Amino acid sequence: MVNTFEFARCRFHFRAVDAVHFPQGKSSNTLRGAFGMLLRESAPADVYARLFEPGVPVGRSPGGLADWPRPYLFRAAHLDGLTVSASGRFYFDVHLFDLRESVLESIRTAFEGWAETGVGPRRGRVRLERAEQLGLDDRSTSEFCRLDFEAAPEPVEHVCLRFLTPTELKAGGVVAERPEFAALFGRLRDRISTLRALYGPGPLEIDFRGMGERAAAIRISHCDLERQSVARKSGRTGQVHPLGGFTGTADYAGDLREFLPWLRAARWVGVGRHTAWGNGDVRVVIPREASEPDPRASRGGPEASSL
């Protein structure tokens, strides 16, 4: 049986009515906060609860997950530190794991409300110009993205991972200093399976224990990481929450063939804590010397047909 995971990769394009500033390291948090405030007012109560405050126990997963993960995440790191002038354009992506039409419509309605309420520290007004659905290849599509977890066709003995946004992992109940492979894979596997169980056709049918044992044999051969300290303040409660983690690269060595599709999935679903805020954006580089474009290097977006 081939296990698959489907999600919608949605890109929203805006034109600024006023100047809008995105604080360094907090662009996704800025967008998510403004989104949550409007969603509470505009969406049906059940949609708001499902998207923004799920908090419903689901029992213990193999990794100990106890609460519903939010069925979406923001990808907006390319906006960090950017000020968009009045009449300027910008975009960001939302990866949506709950594929009901009512959910997407509620998200779009909330974004349209920013034309009156504004977004960012100075509440700059922005107007939603269009939304599009993209495939894994960045092309416009009407189909959902589909990930499968078939092992790579050829042997894979070395992989470099680039942690583009702060990533925080826990191992044994404490925050990990390094992304040891067993912890990284365990969090990723459990997140994907839980999302699929809650919002899709059901949990993945895989050998959790066997894959975990084989993951423990993978070793870090080199890492170059930097700890990022970022915090957010809840506009609703006033509480301050840490959003930090490590960024940089880590090289892994071992029999990685069956794990490669899982590692590639981390780009789309995130891994670790605070994924809904854009954390845990991880990219695969093979071989070590290969390079992959950093999405933060580009402020624009491709033209494509609207949803």
C-alpha positions as CSV (number, residue, x, y, z in Angstrom):
1,M,0.0,0.0,0.0
2,V,1.3,3.5,-0.9
3,N,0.7,6.0,1.9
4,T,-0.1,9.5,0.7
5,F,-0.8,12.9,2.2
6,E,-2.8,15.6,0.5
7,F,-2.9,19.3,1.2
8,A,-3.7,22.6,-0.5
9,R,-0.9,25.0,-1.2
10,C,-2.6,28.4,-1.4
11,R,-0.9,31.7,-2.4
12,F,-2.6,35.0,-1.5
13,H,-1.6,38.1,-3.4
14,F,-2.2,41.6,-1.9
15,R,-1.8,45.2,-2.8
16,A,-1.0,47.6,0.0
17,V,-3.3,50.5,0.5
18,D,-1.0,51.9,3.3
19,A,2.6,51.1,4.0
20,V,2.9,47.8,5.8
21,H,5.8,46.6,7.9
22,F,6.7,43.0,8.7
23,P,9.1,42.8,11.7
24,Q,12.2,40.7,11.3
25,G,11.6,37.1,12.2
26,K,7.9,37.8,12.8
27,S,6.2,38.0,9.5
28,S,4.2,34.8,9.8
29,N,3.3,35.7,13.4
30,T,2.1,39.1,12.3
31,L,-0.1,37.6,9.6
32,R,-1.4,34.8,11.8
33,G,-2.4,37.3,14.6
34,A,-4.3,39.5,12.2
35,F,-5.9,36.5,10.6
36,G,-7.1,35.1,14.0
37,M,-8.7,38.3,15.1
38,L,-10.8,38.6,11.9
39,L,-11.5,34.9,11.7
40,R,-13.1,35.1,15.1
41,E,-15.5,37.8,13.9
42,S,-16.3,36.5,10.4
43,A,-16.2,32.6,10.4
44,P,-18.8,30.2,11.9
45,A,-17.8,29.2,15.4
46,D,-17.0,25.6,14.4
47,V,-14.7,26.7,11.7
48,Y,-12.9,29.2,14.0
49,A,-12.4,26.5,16.6
50,R,-11.2,24.0,14.1
51,L,-8.7,26.4,12.6
52,F,-7.5,28.5,15.4
53,E,-8.2,26.9,18.8
54,P,-8.6,23.2,18.2
55,G,-7.3,22.1,21.6
56,V,-9.2,18.8,21.4
57,P,-7.5,15.7,22.9
58,V,-6.9,12.9,20.5
59,G,-5.2,10.5,22.8
60,R,-1.5,9.6,22.6
61,S,0.2,9.1,19.3
62,P,3.5,7.2,19.0
63,G,5.2,10.5,19.7
64,G,3.0,11.5,22.6
65,L,1.0,14.2,20.8
66,A,-2.0,15.1,23.0
67,D,-3.8,18.0,21.1
68,W,-5.1,18.6,17.7
69,P,-2.4,20.3,15.5
70,R,-3.8,23.3,13.6
71,P,-4.7,22.3,10.1
72,Y,-2.7,25.0,8.4
73,L,0.6,26.8,8.4
74,F,1.9,30.1,7.1
75,R,4.9,30.5,4.8
76,A,6.0,34.2,4.8
77,A,9.7,34.2,5.8
78,H,10.5,36.1,2.6
79,L,8.6,39.1,4.1
80,D,10.8,39.3,7.3
81,G,12.0,42.9,7.8
82,L,10.3,44.1,4.7
83,T,8.3,47.3,4.5
84,V,5.8,47.3,1.6
85,S,5.0,50.9,0.4
86,A,1.5,52.0,-0.4
87,S,0.4,50.5,-3.7
88,G,3.2,47.9,-3.4
89,R,2.4,44.2,-3.8
90,F,3.3,41.2,-1.7
91,Y,2.2,37.6,-1.3
92,F,2.4,34.7,1.2
93,D,1.5,31.1,1.2
94,V,-0.9,29.1,3.4
95,H,-0.6,25.3,3.4
96,L,-4.0,23.9,4.3
97,F,-4.5,20.4,5.6
98,D,-8.3,20.6,6.2
99,L,-9.6,20.5,2.6
100,R,-13.2,21.4,3.2
101,E,-14.4,24.2,0.9
102,S,-16.0,26.0,3.9
103,V,-12.5,26.3,5.5
104,L,-10.9,27.9,2.5
105,E,-13.8,30.3,2.0
106,S,-13.5,31.4,5.7
107,I,-9.8,32.0,5.3
108,R,-10.3,34.1,2.2
109,T,-13.1,36.1,3.8
110,A,-10.8,36.9,6.8
111,F,-8.0,38.1,4.5
112,E,-10.4,40.3,2.6
113,G,-11.2,42.0,5.9
114,W,-7.7,43.4,6.1
115,A,-8.8,46.1,3.6
116,E,-10.5,47.7,6.6
117,T,-8.7,46.5,9.7
118,G,-5.1,46.5,8.4
119,V,-2.2,44.2,9.3
120,G,1.2,44.7,10.9
121,P,2.4,46.9,13.9
122,R,1.0,50.0,12.2
123,R,-2.2,48.4,10.9
124,G,-1.6,49.1,7.3
125,R,-4.6,48.3,5.1
126,V,-4.1,45.8,2.4
127,R,-6.4,44.6,-0.3
128,L,-6.6,40.9,-1.4
129,E,-6.2,40.9,-5.2
130,R,-6.3,37.2,-6.0
131,A,-5.7,33.8,-4.6
132,E,-4.3,30.8,-6.4
133,Q,-3.6,27.2,-5.7
134,L,-0.1,25.9,-6.5
135,G,1.4,22.5,-7.1
136,L,4.7,21.2,-5.7
137,D,6.3,22.5,-8.9
138,D,5.1,26.1,-8.3
139,R,2.6,25.9,-11.2
140,S,-1.0,27.0,-10.9
141,T,-3.3,24.0,-10.5
142,S,-6.8,23.0,-9.5
143,E,-5.6,19.8,-7.9
144,F,-4.4,19.3,-4.3
145,C,-0.8,18.6,-3.7
146,R,0.0,14.9,-2.9
147,L,3.0,13.6,-1.1
148,D,3.8,9.9,-1.1
149,F,6.2,8.1,1.1
150,E,7.7,5.4,-1.1
151,A,11.4,4.9,-0.5
152,A,13.8,6.6,-2.9
153,P,14.6,4.4,-5.9
154,E,18.4,4.6,-5.4
155,P,20.5,4.3,-2.3
156,V,20.9,7.5,-0.3
157,E,23.7,7.6,2.2
158,H,24.2,11.3,2.8
159,V,21.6,14.1,3.2
160,C,22.0,17.8,4.2
161,L,19.0,19.5,5.7
162,R,18.7,23.3,5.7
163,F,16.6,24.7,8.6
164,L,15.3,27.9,7.0
165,T,13.1,29.0,9.9
166,P,13.5,28.5,13.6
167,T,13.0,24.8,14.5
168,E,12.5,23.5,18.0
169,L,12.4,19.8,18.7
170,K,11.8,18.0,22.0
171,A,13.4,14.7,22.9
172,G,12.7,13.0,26.2
173,G,10.6,15.9,27.3
174,V,13.3,18.5,26.9
175,V,14.3,20.9,24.1
176,A,17.0,19.3,21.9
177,E,20.2,21.2,21.3
178,R,20.7,19.5,18.0
179,P,18.4,17.9,15.5
180,E,19.3,14.2,16.1
181,F,17.7,12.2,13.4
182,A,15.6,9.9,15.6
183,A,13.9,12.9,17.2
184,L,13.5,14.8,14.0
185,F,12.0,11.9,12.1
186,G,9.8,10.9,15.0
187,R,8.3,14.4,15.3
188,L,7.8,14.6,11.5
189,R,6.3,11.1,11.2
190,D,3.8,11.7,14.0
191,R,2.8,15.1,12.8
192,I,2.0,13.8,9.3
193,S,0.1,10.8,10.6
194,T,-1.9,12.9,13.1
195,L,-2.8,15.5,10.5
196,R,-4.0,12.8,8.2
197,A,-6.0,11.1,10.9
198,L,-7.7,14.2,12.0
199,Y,-8.3,16.0,8.7
200,G,-7.8,13.4,6.0
201,P,-8.7,9.8,5.3
202,G,-7.0,8.3,8.5
203,P,-3.6,7.6,10.0
204,L,-0.7,6.3,8.0
205,E,-0.3,2.6,7.8
206,I,3.4,2.2,8.5
207,D,5.6,0.3,10.9
208,F,6.1,3.1,13.4
209,R,8.4,1.1,15.7
210,G,10.5,-0.4,13.0
211,M,11.1,2.9,11.3
212,G,11.9,4.5,14.6
213,E,14.5,1.9,15.3
214,R,16.1,2.3,11.9
215,A,16.0,6.1,12.3
216,A,18.1,5.7,15.5
217,A,20.9,4.4,13.3
218,I,21.2,7.6,11.4
219,R,23.9,9.9,12.7
220,I,24.8,13.6,12.3
221,S,28.1,13.9,10.5
222,H,28.3,17.7,10.6
223,C,26.1,20.6,11.7
224,D,26.3,24.4,11.6
225,L,23.4,25.8,13.6
226,E,22.5,29.1,15.2
227,R,20.0,29.6,17.9
228,Q,17.3,32.2,17.1
229,S,15.5,34.0,19.9
230,V,12.0,35.2,18.8
231,A,8.9,35.8,20.9
232,R,5.3,36.7,20.2
233,K,2.8,38.6,22.3
234,S,-0.8,37.4,22.1
235,G,-3.1,40.2,21.2
236,R,-6.0,38.5,22.9
237,T,-4.4,37.4,26.2
238,G,-1.3,39.7,26.4
239,Q,0.9,36.7,27.1
240,V,4.4,36.4,25.6
241,H,5.3,33.1,24.0
242,P,8.7,32.1,22.7
243,L,8.9,31.2,19.0
244,G,12.6,30.6,18.7
245,G,14.7,27.6,17.6
246,F,17.7,26.8,15.6
247,T,18.4,27.6,11.9
248,G,21.3,26.4,9.7
249,T,22.3,23.1,8.3
250,A,22.8,19.5,9.5
251,D,24.4,16.7,7.5
252,Y,23.2,13.1,8.1
253,A,24.9,9.8,7.2
254,G,23.4,6.3,7.1
255,D,20.8,4.3,5.2
256,L,18.5,7.2,4.4
257,R,16.7,5.8,1.4
258,E,13.3,5.1,3.1
259,F,13.5,8.5,5.0
260,L,14.1,10.8,2.0
261,P,10.4,11.4,1.1
262,W,9.6,12.1,4.7
263,L,12.4,14.7,4.9
264,R,11.1,16.3,1.8
265,A,7.7,16.5,3.2
266,A,9.0,18.7,6.1
267,R,9.1,21.6,3.6
268,W,5.3,21.4,3.2
269,V,4.0,20.3,6.6
270,G,6.7,21.7,9.0
271,V,8.3,20.0,11.9
272,G,8.7,20.8,15.6
273,R,6.9,23.4,17.6
274,H,5.0,26.4,16.3
275,T,4.6,25.2,12.7
276,A,1.4,27.2,12.2
277,W,3.6,30.3,12.7
278,G,5.9,29.2,9.9
279,N,8.5,27.5,12.1
280,G,10.1,24.2,11.1
281,D,10.5,25.0,7.4
282,V,13.1,22.4,6.4
283,R,14.6,21.8,3.0
284,V,16.6,18.8,1.6
285,V,19.9,19.3,-0.2
286,I,21.5,16.3,-2.0
287,P,24.4,16.0,-2.4
288,R,25.9,18.2,0.3
289,E,27.4,20.6,-2.2
290,A,24.1,21.2,-4.0
291,S,22.3,24.4,-3.3
292,E,18.6,25.1,-3.2
293,P,17.2,28.7,-3.5
294,D,16.3,30.3,-0.2
295,P,12.7,31.6,-0.6
296,R,13.6,34.6,1.5
297,A,15.8,35.8,-1.3
298,S,12.8,36.6,-3.5
299,R,10.1,39.1,-2.7
300,G,7.9,38.5,-5.8
301,G,5.8,35.6,-7.0
302,P,5.0,33.9,-10.3
303,E,2.0,35.0,-12.3
304,A,-0.7,32.3,-12.5
305,S,-4.4,31.9,-12.9
306,S,-6.7,32.7,-10.0
307,L,-8.6,30.2,-7.9
